[in-house]
Amino acid sequence: MKKEYLELIRLIERLHRRFLDVLRAELGRMGVGELNAVQALLLSNVGEERIAIRDLVERGYYQGSNVSYNIKKLTELGFLEQERSSHDRRSVMVGLTPKAMTIVERVRDLESEHAAALERAGLDASTLQSAARALQGLERTWTQYIQFGR
């Protein structure tokens, strides 16, 4: 079991890097040189909602220092709009601009294309659901370890 566990955590890291490579390649094909793959992924995760920056961090999408830099950069580049929350002036809400929605729509199209490619390759929804359940179990195990230790 230890061997399989170690292979899985290495695979997770490689897959994340590979997905960023996929996004980087797509941005290149679109002629978008001002964004990096992490920023495109951040835009995709914001989606059509207005979201507090702290919620992005709490959802586990990004490291705190990284998200601040990327939010600032994306705002400067015209991909994000920021506004202070009317309920809590310390909280900053972000939302996508129309320029960003172009990127997000392409990322969503790409995700649909890849889902179809997986299906053509013989992977079905139940196989992916099983993989997701295994990864969710790993996430729960790590979360419990962080919270409670051994």
Secondary structure, DSSP 8 states (H G I E B T S, - for coil): -HHHHHHHHHHHHHHHHHHHHHHHHHHHHHT--S--HHHHHHHHHHTTS-EEHHHHHHTTSS-HHHHHHHHHHHHHTTSEEEEE-SS-TT-EEEEE-HHHHHHHHHHHHHHHHHHHHHHHTT--HHHHHHHHHHHHHHHHHHHHHHHH--
